[in-house]
Amino acid sequence: MKFSPCVDKCTYEGTHCEGCGRTHAEIAANKKLVMEVVNFAQEQEYENIEEFANAFGQSVLKKLKKAAAGK
Protein backbone atom coordinates (compact mmCIF):
# COMPACT_ATOMS: atom_id res chain seq x y z
CA MET A 1 0.00 0.00 0.00
CA LYS A 2 1.29 3.48 -0.79
CA PHE A 3 0.97 6.22 1.84
CA SER A 4 -1.18 9.14 0.80
CA PRO A 5 -0.75 12.35 2.83
CA CYS A 6 -3.60 14.65 3.80
CA VAL A 7 -4.60 17.10 1.09
CA ASP A 8 -6.95 19.17 3.30
CA LYS A 9 -10.09 17.85 1.58
CA CYS A 10 -11.24 15.63 4.44
CA THR A 11 -14.48 13.69 4.36
CA TYR A 12 -15.90 11.68 7.23
CA GLU A 13 -18.56 9.50 5.63
CA GLY A 14 -17.95 5.85 4.82
CA THR A 15 -14.76 4.01 5.66
CA HIS A 16 -12.27 6.15 3.70
CA CYS A 17 -11.51 9.84 3.37
CA GLU A 18 -12.30 10.92 -0.17
CA GLY A 19 -9.53 13.52 -0.01
CA CYS A 20 -6.53 11.30 0.70
CA GLY A 21 -8.03 7.84 0.30
CA ARG A 22 -6.85 6.57 3.67
CA THR A 23 -9.17 4.74 6.04
CA HIS A 24 -10.55 6.74 8.92
CA ALA A 25 -8.97 4.17 11.27
CA GLU A 26 -5.53 4.78 9.70
CA ILE A 27 -5.97 8.55 9.98
CA ALA A 28 -6.99 8.26 13.64
CA ALA A 29 -4.02 5.99 14.45
CA ASN A 30 -1.65 8.38 12.65
CA LYS A 31 -3.01 11.36 14.58
CA LYS A 32 -2.60 9.47 17.86
CA LEU A 33 1.00 8.57 17.04
CA VAL A 34 1.85 12.15 16.08
CA MET A 35 0.31 13.49 19.28
CA GLU A 36 2.38 11.01 21.32
CA VAL A 37 5.55 12.39 19.73
CA VAL A 38 4.37 15.98 20.23
CA ASN A 39 3.55 15.30 23.88
CA PHE A 40 6.97 13.67 24.40
CA ALA A 41 8.77 16.68 22.90
CA GLN A 42 6.73 19.06 25.02
CA GLU A 43 7.42 17.05 28.19
CA GLN A 44 11.15 17.25 27.43
CA GLU A 45 10.78 21.02 26.93
CA TYR A 46 12.97 20.94 23.84
CA GLU A 47 13.87 24.42 22.64
CA ASN A 48 15.03 23.18 19.23
CA ILE A 49 11.82 21.47 18.09
CA GLU A 50 12.74 21.58 14.40
CA GLU A 51 15.96 19.69 15.07
CA PHE A 52 14.08 17.14 17.20
CA ALA A 53 11.41 16.62 14.52
CA ASN A 54 14.02 16.20 11.78
CA ALA A 55 16.13 13.80 13.83
CA PHE A 56 13.06 11.80 14.83
CA GLY A 57 11.91 11.55 11.20
CA GLN A 58 15.38 10.47 10.05
CA SER A 59 15.53 7.83 12.77
CA VAL A 60 12.13 6.41 11.75
CA LEU A 61 13.18 6.37 8.09
CA LYS A 62 16.47 4.60 8.88
CA LYS A 63 14.71 1.92 10.91
CA LEU A 64 12.05 1.39 8.21
CA LYS A 65 14.73 0.98 5.53
CA LYS A 66 16.59 -1.54 7.71
CA ALA A 67 13.38 -3.48 8.31
CA ALA A 68 12.57 -3.47 4.58
CA ALA A 69 16.05 -4.81 3.83
CA GLY A 70 15.52 -7.60 6.33
CA LYS A 71 18.20 -6.46 8.76
Number of C-alpha atoms within 10 A of each C-alpha: 3 5 8 10 11 13 10 8 9 14 14 11 9 9 12 17 17 15 15 17 17 17 15 17 11 11 17 11 12 12 11 12 12 12 12 12 13 14 12 12 16 12 9 9 10 12 10 9 13 10 11 13 14 11 12 13 11 12 12 12 12 12 12 13 12 11 10 9 8 7 8
